[in-house]
Amino acid sequence: MDYKQRYRKLRILLRKLNEERKKQARKVDILCNDFISAQRDFIKRLNTIGFTANFYESILGTSDLSSLLYTAGKLIKDEIPDSNVAFFLLGVPFRKESQNGVPLQQDNFELYVFESDKPITLEKRHLENCFTPDLVDSICKSNRLCNLDDMLAMGIQDNLIELSKMSVVTVPLRLFGSSLGFILIYGSSQNKLTSDELNNVSAVTCGLSRAIQSYQVLLQSTD
């Protein structure tokens, strides 16, 4: 075998080795990416479990509907920094002012908003004023997460320029497929609500809805 043949075979061998090395490198990259993705998903699930456990532990200590919603709102605000939280509940009889907040009767729904543990001044909370009975009814009937585009399609009335500066979403409160109302969460568009934050809030709505209904039944039985 002359030198040229040996050299050609060596080049072929090296090319095959390089191709095999690239294949192995691609496989390693895929495995690493899959591992990192799995770890990231696992951490997200742990965060959701941690938030859910802390949330349920905290609301167990509440004694009435207002304190329940005040506690729930505070926990959601802690989870989503610089957010505003309000609760819209359907078909709830009017109640007197509590030490934690003021339930405001709005035709077919009741609005709960909290500033620390003091009664609200609704004039300071502009967005909540835009929720008419028809809009609340439409959101409840959709029984799903609604963003600002959804609410605009449903007829929310407000200054569009001001709305464009906000990140807004409603999270349904439902039990056995029926709507009890929803949670309104909003803030500056610069701090857009993330899917992870909304997933964490959504994870606790089942238990929160059960607690809300229990207090509603208790209130109706004492009226």
PASEBA-1860 file (N, C-alpha, C; in nm, 3 decimals):
! residues 223
1> MDYKQRYR> 0.085/-0.119/0.000/0.000/0.000/0.000/0.089/0.125/0.000 ~ 0.071/0.211/-0.096/0.158/0.329/-0.105/0.111/0.438/-0.012 ~ 0.184/0.544/-0.004/0.159/0.653/0.090/0.025/0.720/0.063 ~ -0.009/0.743/-0.066/-0.134/0.812/-0.100/-0.255/0.734/-0.055 ~ -0.251/0.602/-0.069/-0.365/0.520/-0.026/-0.382/0.523/0.125 ~ -0.269/0.514/0.196/-0.275/0.520/0.342/-0.330/0.656/0.387 ~ -0.285/0.761/0.321/-0.329/0.896/0.356/-0.480/0.912/0.330 ~ -0.529/0.856/0.218/-0.670/0.866/0.185/-0.754/0.789/0.286
9> KLRILLRK> -0.710/0.670/0.323/-0.783/0.592/0.422/-0.783/0.660/0.558 ~ -0.671/0.725/0.591/-0.663/0.796/0.717/-0.762/0.914/0.719 ~ -0.774/0.984/0.610/-0.866/1.096/0.599/-1.011/1.048/0.613 ~ -1.041/0.934/0.549/-1.175/0.877/0.559/-1.206/0.839/0.703 ~ -1.107/0.778/0.770/-1.124/0.738/0.908/-1.145/0.859/0.999 ~ -1.065/0.963/0.978/-1.078/1.084/1.058/-1.213/1.152/1.036 ~ -1.260/1.153/0.911/-1.388/1.214/0.881/-1.501/1.138/0.951 ~ -1.492/1.003/0.949/-1.593/0.923/1.018/-1.590/0.947/1.169
17> LNEERKKQ> -1.467/0.960/1.222/-1.452/0.985/1.365/-1.513/1.122/1.402 ~ -1.488/1.221/1.318/-1.543/1.355/1.343/-1.696/1.354/1.337 ~ -1.750/1.281/1.237/-1.895/1.272/1.226/-1.956/1.204/1.347 ~ -1.888/1.098/1.394/-1.936/1.026/1.512/-1.927/1.115/1.636 ~ -1.817/1.192/1.644/-1.800/1.282/1.758/-1.911/1.388/1.760 ~ -1.945/1.440/1.643/-2.052/1.540/1.635/-2.186/1.480/1.674 ~ -2.211/1.355/1.631/-2.335/1.288/1.669/-2.344/1.271/1.819 ~ -2.232/1.229/1.879/-2.230/1.211/2.023/-2.250/1.343/2.096
25> ARKVDILC> -2.187/1.449/2.043/-2.200/1.581/2.104/-2.346/1.629/2.099 ~ -2.411/1.602/1.984/-2.553/1.641/1.972/-2.638/1.564/2.071 ~ -2.609/1.434/2.088/-2.684/1.354/2.183/-2.664/1.405/2.326 ~ -2.538/1.441/2.357/-2.509/1.494/2.491/-2.583/1.625/2.513 ~ -2.585/1.713/2.410/-2.657/1.840/2.421/-2.806/1.817/2.445 ~ -2.863/1.722/2.371/-3.005/1.692/2.387/-3.033/1.641/2.528 ~ -2.947/1.551/2.576/-2.965/1.496/2.711/-2.951/1.605/2.817 ~ -2.852/1.693/2.798/-2.832/1.802/2.894/-2.950/1.898/2.894
33> NDFISAQR> -2.997/1.931/2.774/-3.112/2.021/2.764/-3.236/1.960/2.826 ~ -3.256/1.830/2.800/-3.370/1.760/2.859/-3.358/1.758/3.012 ~ -3.236/1.735/3.060/-3.214/1.731/3.205/-3.239/1.868/3.267 ~ -3.187/1.972/3.204/-3.208/2.108/3.255/-3.356/2.144/3.253 ~ -3.424/2.108/3.143/-3.566/2.136/3.133/-3.645/2.061/3.240 ~ -3.608/1.934/3.263/-3.676/1.855/3.366/-3.652/1.914/3.505 ~ -3.529/1.959/3.530/-3.497/2.021/3.658/-3.575/2.151/3.677 ~ -3.587/2.229/3.569/-3.660/2.355/3.576/-3.808/2.329/3.605
41> DFIKRLNT> -3.864/2.229/3.536/-4.004/2.195/3.560/-4.025/2.143/3.703 ~ -3.928/2.066/3.751/-3.937/2.011/3.886/-3.935/2.124/3.989 ~ -3.848/2.223/3.969/-3.839/2.336/4.060/-3.969/2.417/4.058 ~ -4.026/2.434/3.938/-4.154/2.505/3.926/-4.264/2.433/4.004 ~ -4.265/2.299/3.991/-4.367/2.221/4.063/-4.347/2.233/4.214 ~ -4.220/2.232/4.258/-4.192/2.249/4.400/-4.238/2.385/4.450 ~ -4.214/2.488/4.368/-4.258/2.623/4.405/-4.410/2.629/4.417 ~ -4.478/2.564/4.323/-4.624/2.561/4.328/-4.673/2.487/4.451
49> IGFTANFY> -4.610/2.373/4.481/-4.648/2.295/4.600/-4.624/2.377/4.726 ~ -4.510/2.447/4.731/-4.478/2.529/4.848/-4.578/2.642/4.867 ~ -4.611/2.710/4.757/-4.709/2.819/4.765/-4.845/2.766/4.807 ~ -4.886/2.653/4.749/-5.016/2.595/4.779/-5.025/2.554/4.926 ~ -4.920/2.489/4.976/-4.920/2.444/5.116/-4.927/2.564/5.210 ~ -4.848/2.667/5.183/-4.849/2.787/5.267/-4.984/2.859/5.260 ~ -5.042/2.863/5.141/-5.171/2.929/5.121/-5.280/2.859/5.203 ~ -5.291/2.727/5.190/-5.395/2.655/5.262/-5.374/2.660/5.413
57> ESILGTSD> -5.248/2.654/5.455/-5.220/2.663/5.598/-5.264/2.799/5.653 ~ -5.243/2.904/5.574/-5.277/3.039/5.618/-5.427/3.062/5.625 ~ -5.502/3.013/5.526/-5.646/3.040/5.526/-5.721/2.954/5.627 ~ -5.656/2.849/5.678/-5.720/2.767/5.781/-5.746/2.847/5.908 ~ -5.666/2.951/5.929/-5.682/3.031/6.050/-5.783/3.143/6.039 ~ -5.853/3.152/5.927/-5.951/3.261/5.909/-6.083/3.223/5.974 ~ -6.161/3.328/6.009/-6.285/3.303/6.083/-6.410/3.351/6.012 ~ -6.395/3.428/5.903/-6.511/3.474/5.828/-6.468/3.502/5.684
65> LSSLLYTA> -6.565/3.537/5.601/-6.537/3.554/5.458/-6.440/3.669/5.432 ~ -6.458/3.781/5.503/-6.370/3.895/5.480/-6.226/3.863/5.518 ~ -6.207/3.797/5.632/-6.070/3.763/5.673/-6.010/3.658/5.580 ~ -6.093/3.568/5.528/-6.047/3.470/5.430/-5.994/3.540/5.305 ~ -6.074/3.634/5.251/-6.034/3.701/5.128/-5.919/3.797/5.151 ~ -5.914/3.860/5.268/-5.801/3.947/5.301/-5.672/3.865/5.303 ~ -5.676/3.749/5.370/-5.558/3.663/5.379/-5.518/3.612/5.241 ~ -5.617/3.568/5.162/-5.589/3.518/5.028/-5.528/3.628/4.941
73> GKLIKDEI> -5.584/3.749/4.949/-5.531/3.859/4.870/-5.389/3.894/4.908 ~ -5.359/3.893/5.037/-5.223/3.924/5.083/-5.124/3.820/5.034 ~ -5.161/3.693/5.038/-5.072/3.587/4.992/-5.047/3.597/4.841 ~ -5.150/3.632/4.765/-5.134/3.648/4.621/-5.044/3.767/4.591 ~ -5.059/3.876/4.666/-4.973/3.993/4.647/-4.828/3.961/4.680 ~ -4.809/3.879/4.783/-4.672/3.837/4.818/-4.611/3.753/4.706 ~ -4.694/3.672/4.642/-4.647/3.585/4.534/-4.622/3.666/4.406 ~ -4.703/3.768/4.383/-4.690/3.850/4.262/-4.660/3.994/4.305
81> PDSNVAFF> -4.534/4.031/4.316/-4.496/4.163/4.366/-4.559/4.277/4.284 ~ -4.591/4.386/4.352/-4.645/4.507/4.289/-4.777/4.482/4.216 ~ -4.854/4.387/4.266/-4.983/4.357/4.205/-5.096/4.412/4.290 ~ -5.211/4.432/4.228/-5.335/4.467/4.297/-5.430/4.348/4.283 ~ -5.503/4.320/4.389/-5.590/4.202/4.390/-5.729/4.242/4.438 ~ -5.831/4.196/4.369/-5.969/4.217/4.410/-6.048/4.089/4.386 ~ -6.153/4.069/4.463/-6.238/3.950/4.451/-6.379/3.993/4.412 ~ -6.431/3.932/4.307/-6.570/3.953/4.263/-6.645/3.824/4.290
89> LLGVPFRK> -6.746/3.831/4.378/-6.823/3.712/4.413/-6.967/3.729/4.368 ~ -7.023/3.623/4.314/-7.161/3.625/4.265/-7.260/3.587/4.375 ~ -7.378/3.651/4.369/-7.492/3.607/4.448/-7.470/3.601/4.596 ~ -7.394/3.696/4.650/-7.366/3.695/4.793/-7.452/3.800/4.862 ~ -7.527/3.766/4.966/-7.608/3.865/5.036/-7.520/3.977/5.092 ~ -7.578/4.097/5.103/-7.501/4.210/5.154/-7.466/4.188/5.300 ~ -7.341/4.223/5.337/-7.294/4.207/5.474/-7.243/4.339/5.528 ~ -7.241/4.350/5.657/-7.191/4.471/5.720/-7.039/4.478/5.706
97> ESQNGVPL> -6.986/4.599/5.727/-6.842/4.621/5.720/-6.772/4.535/5.824 ~ -6.661/4.473/5.783/-6.583/4.393/5.875/-6.456/4.470/5.910 ~ -6.377/4.416/6.000/-6.255/4.484/6.040/-6.148/4.474/5.932 ~ -6.163/4.382/5.839/-6.060/4.361/5.738/-6.092/4.421/5.602 ~ -6.215/4.461/5.577/-6.247/4.512/5.444/-6.394/4.545/5.433 ~ -6.429/4.608/5.324/-6.568/4.648/5.304/-6.625/4.574/5.185 ~ -6.724/4.486/5.204/-6.791/4.427/5.089/-6.884/4.529/5.026 ~ -6.870/4.552/4.898/-6.951/4.652/4.830/-7.048/4.585/4.735
105> QQDNFELY> -7.177/4.600/4.761/-7.278/4.535/4.678/-7.289/4.606/4.544 ~ -7.278/4.532/4.435/-7.288/4.588/4.300/-7.387/4.505/4.220 ~ -7.517/4.528/4.244/-7.623/4.455/4.176/-7.610/4.306/4.200 ~ -7.558/4.230/4.100/-7.558/4.085/4.112/-7.424/4.030/4.161 ~ -7.334/4.115/4.207/-7.207/4.066/4.257/-7.160/4.154/4.373 ~ -7.061/4.103/4.444/-7.004/4.175/4.556/-6.854/4.186/4.535 ~ -6.802/4.303/4.558/-6.660/4.332/4.534/-6.586/4.345/4.666 ~ -6.474/4.273/4.678/-6.388/4.284/4.794/-6.250/4.332/4.749
113> VFESDKPI> -6.207/4.445/4.805/-6.073/4.498/4.779/-6.014/4.536/4.913 ~ -5.885/4.509/4.931/-5.821/4.535/5.058/-5.695/4.618/5.040 ~ -5.680/4.719/5.126/-5.556/4.794/5.137/-5.506/4.772/5.279 ~ -5.400/4.694/5.292/-5.354/4.642/5.420/-5.475/4.578/5.488 ~ -5.504/4.610/5.613/-5.620/4.550/5.679/-5.729/4.654/5.704 ~ -5.725/4.763/5.624/-5.820/4.872/5.643/-5.924/4.875/5.532 ~ -6.042/4.932/5.563/-6.144/4.943/5.459/-6.093/5.023/5.340 ~ -6.143/4.991/5.223/-6.097/5.055/5.101/-6.169/5.187/5.076
121> TLEKRHLE> -6.107/5.268/4.994/-6.173/5.383/4.934/-6.178/5.353/4.786 ~ -6.295/5.318/4.737/-6.305/5.266/4.601/-6.257/5.366/4.497 ~ -6.272/5.498/4.529/-6.231/5.599/4.432/-6.082/5.590/4.400 ~ -6.004/5.534/4.491/-5.861/5.522/4.468/-5.827/5.402/4.380 ~ -5.924/5.314/4.359/-5.899/5.191/4.284/-5.979/5.199/4.155 ~ -5.919/5.257/4.055/-5.992/5.295/3.934/-6.042/5.173/3.855 ~ -5.958/5.074/3.836/-5.993/4.965/3.746/-6.118/4.891/3.792 ~ -6.131/4.867/3.923/-6.246/4.793/3.972/-6.378/4.861/3.936
129> NCFTPDLV> -6.376/4.994/3.924/-6.498/5.068/3.889/-6.546/5.038/3.748 ~ -6.459/4.982/3.665/-6.494/4.956/3.525/-6.572/4.827/3.507 ~ -6.587/4.750/3.615/-6.652/4.619/3.603/-6.801/4.632/3.629 ~ -6.876/4.642/3.519/-7.021/4.650/3.526/-7.080/4.511/3.553 ~ -7.206/4.503/3.596/-7.269/4.372/3.613/-7.263/4.285/3.488 ~ -7.280/4.346/3.371/-7.274/4.269/3.246/-7.135/4.212/3.223 ~ -7.032/4.293/3.249/-6.896/4.246/3.230/-6.863/4.134/3.329 ~ -6.902/4.153/3.455/-6.879/4.049/3.555/-6.949/3.920/3.514
137> DSICKSNR> -7.072/3.932/3.466/-7.148/3.815/3.423/-7.079/3.744/3.307 ~ -7.026/3.820/3.212/-6.958/3.761/3.096/-6.831/3.688/3.138 ~ -6.755/3.748/3.229/-6.632/3.684/3.276/-6.664/3.555/3.351 ~ -6.767/3.561/3.435/-6.806/3.441/3.511/-6.855/3.330/3.419 ~ -6.932/3.367/3.316/-6.982/3.266/3.222/-6.868/3.201/3.143 ~ -6.762/3.278/3.115/-6.648/3.220/3.043/-6.577/3.117/3.130 ~ -6.576/3.141/3.263/-6.522/3.045/3.360/-6.380/3.000/3.326 ~ -6.298/3.096/3.283/-6.160/3.068/3.246/-6.074/3.191/3.274
145> LCNLDDML> -5.943/3.174/3.261/-5.854/3.290/3.270/-5.888/3.389/3.159 ~ -5.906/3.515/3.193/-5.934/3.618/3.093/-5.828/3.727/3.103 ~ -5.771/3.763/2.987/-5.675/3.873/2.985/-5.745/4.000/2.939 ~ -5.666/4.106/2.922/-5.724/4.235/2.886/-5.794/4.231/2.751 ~ -5.738/4.159/2.655/-5.803/4.147/2.524/-5.941/4.084/2.536 ~ -5.951/3.981/2.621/-6.081/3.916/2.643/-6.180/4.016/2.702 ~ -6.134/4.094/2.800/-6.223/4.189/2.866/-6.265/4.302/2.772 ~ -6.174/4.344/2.685/-6.210/4.445/2.586/-6.318/4.392/2.492
153> AMGIQDNL> -6.306/4.265/2.454/-6.406/4.203/2.368/-6.540/4.190/2.440 ~ -6.535/4.179/2.573/-6.658/4.168/2.652/-6.720/4.304/2.684 ~ -6.647/4.411/2.649/-6.705/4.544/2.663/-6.662/4.623/2.784 ~ -6.542/4.596/2.838/-6.495/4.677/2.950/-6.486/4.823/2.906 ~ -6.534/4.914/2.989/-6.538/5.056/2.956/-6.430/5.130/3.035 ~ -6.331/5.183/2.961/-6.225/5.258/3.026/-6.143/5.328/2.921 ~ -6.051/5.412/2.967/-5.957/5.480/2.878/-5.859/5.376/2.823 ~ -5.860/5.356/2.692/-5.775/5.253/2.631/-5.627/5.281/2.653
161> IELSKMSV> -5.591/5.409/2.657/-5.451/5.443/2.679/-5.408/5.399/2.818 ~ -5.495/5.422/2.917/-5.463/5.380/3.053/-5.459/5.228/3.064 ~ -5.553/5.161/3.000/-5.556/5.015/3.004/-5.431/4.955/2.941 ~ -5.380/5.018/2.836/-5.262/4.966/2.768/-5.138/4.968/2.858 ~ -5.145/5.043/2.967/-5.032/5.051/3.060/-5.041/4.945/3.169 ~ -5.144/4.860/3.162/-5.166/4.762/3.267/-5.150/4.618/3.217 ~ -5.111/4.533/3.309/-5.116/4.388/3.288/-5.231/4.338/3.373 ~ -5.335/4.284/3.308/-5.460/4.251/3.376/-5.502/4.108/3.345
169> VTVPLRLF> -5.549/4.037/3.447/-5.602/3.902/3.425/-5.706/3.872/3.532 ~ -5.804/3.790/3.497/-5.899/3.739/3.595/-5.881/3.588/3.606 ~ -5.885/3.538/3.728/-5.869/3.395/3.755/-6.002/3.344/3.809 ~ -6.063/3.245/3.745/-6.196/3.200/3.787/-6.197/3.131/3.923 ~ -6.303/3.155/3.997/-6.333/3.082/4.120/-6.451/2.991/4.088 ~ -6.427/2.864/4.080/-6.534/2.773/4.037/-6.535/2.650/4.126 ~ -6.653/2.590/4.135/-6.672/2.471/4.217/-6.771/2.380/4.145 ~ -6.726/2.258/4.116/-6.807/2.161/4.043/-6.859/2.219/3.912
177> GSSLGFIL> -6.773/2.297/3.845/-6.807/2.353/3.715/-6.885/2.481/3.718 ~ -6.936/2.521/3.837/-7.013/2.643/3.849/-6.925/2.757/3.897 ~ -6.952/2.878/3.847/-6.872/2.995/3.883/-6.921/3.057/4.013 ~ -6.826/3.084/4.104/-6.855/3.160/4.224/-6.815/3.306/4.208 ~ -6.739/3.334/4.102/-6.686/3.467/4.079/-6.545/3.456/4.021 ~ -6.462/3.554/4.051/-6.325/3.550/4.000/-6.235/3.642/4.081 ~ -6.105/3.621/4.064/-6.003/3.706/4.124/-5.950/3.799/4.014 ~ -5.949/3.927/4.041/-5.890/4.024/3.948/-5.749/4.055/3.998
185> IYGSSQNK> -5.650/4.036/3.910/-5.511/4.068/3.943/-5.458/4.162/3.835 ~ -5.402/4.273/3.877/-5.349/4.365/3.778/-5.233/4.447/3.834 ~ -5.155/4.501/3.743/-5.041/4.584/3.780/-4.989/4.654/3.657 ~ -4.871/4.710/3.668/-4.811/4.781/3.556/-4.772/4.684/3.446 ~ -4.785/4.726/3.321/-4.746/4.641/3.208/-4.596/4.612/3.210 ~ -4.520/4.693/3.282/-4.376/4.668/3.295/-4.348/4.545/3.379 ~ -4.444/4.510/3.465/-4.431/4.388/3.547/-4.538/4.289/3.504 ~ -4.527/4.245/3.379/-4.629/4.158/3.322/-4.643/4.029/3.401
193> LTSDELNN> -4.767/3.990/3.425/-4.794/3.867/3.497/-4.740/3.748/3.419 ~ -4.668/3.661/3.487/-4.606/3.546/3.420/-4.696/3.423/3.431 ~ -4.673/3.327/3.343/-4.751/3.203/3.346/-4.727/3.125/3.475 ~ -4.603/3.132/3.527/-4.573/3.061/3.653/-4.653/3.121/3.768 ~ -4.661/3.254/3.774/-4.737/3.319/3.881/-4.884/3.283/3.871 ~ -4.938/3.285/3.751/-5.080/3.253/3.733/-5.107/3.106/3.760 ~ -5.013/3.018/3.726/-5.030/2.876/3.756/-5.036/2.853/3.907 ~ -4.952/2.926/3.982/-4.954/2.912/4.127/-5.087/2.958/4.186
201> VSAVTCGL> -5.137/3.071/4.137/-5.266/3.120/4.186/-5.378/3.023/4.147 ~ -5.375/2.976/4.024/-5.478/2.883/3.978/-5.478/2.754/4.060 ~ -5.360/2.716/4.110/-5.348/2.591/4.186/-5.424/2.595/4.317 ~ -5.451/2.717/4.370/-5.517/2.725/4.501/-5.665/2.763/4.490 ~ -5.713/2.787/4.369/-5.851/2.835/4.356/-5.956/2.730/4.393 ~ -5.923/2.603/4.376/-6.020/2.498/4.412/-6.047/2.501/4.562 ~ -5.942/2.498/4.643/-5.959/2.504/4.787/-6.017/2.635/4.833 ~ -5.974/2.746/4.770/-6.027/2.877/4.806/-6.177/2.884/4.775
209> SRAIQSYQ> -6.218/2.829/4.662/-6.359/2.829/4.625/-6.442/2.750/4.726 ~ -6.390/2.637/4.770/-6.461/2.557/4.871/-6.478/2.637/5.001 ~ -6.371/2.707/5.040/-6.376/2.786/5.164/-6.477/2.900/5.149 ~ -6.477/2.966/5.034/-6.571/3.076/5.009/-6.715/3.025/5.020 ~ -6.742/2.914/4.953/-6.878/2.861/4.956/-6.919/2.822/5.099 ~ -6.827/2.767/5.176/-6.858/2.728/5.314/-6.899/2.849/5.396 ~ -6.824/2.960/5.382/-6.858/3.081/5.456/-6.989/3.141/5.407 ~ -7.016/3.132/5.276/-7.142/3.183/5.222/-7.261/3.105/5.279
217> VLLQSTD> -7.247/2.974/5.284/-7.354/2.890/5.340/-7.375/2.923/5.488 ~ -7.263/2.942/5.559/-7.271/2.975/5.701/-7.340/3.110/5.722 ~ -7.308/3.208/5.640/-7.370/3.339/5.651/-7.520/3.334/5.621 ~ -7.556/3.257/5.519/-7.697/3.246/5.482/-7.777/3.178/5.593 ~ -7.714/3.082/5.660/-7.785/3.009/5.765/-7.805/3.093/5.891 ~ -7.721/3.198/5.906/-7.733/3.283/6.025/-7.815/3.409/5.999 ~ -7.849/3.435/5.870/-7.927/3.556/5.837/-8.072/3.543/5.887
END
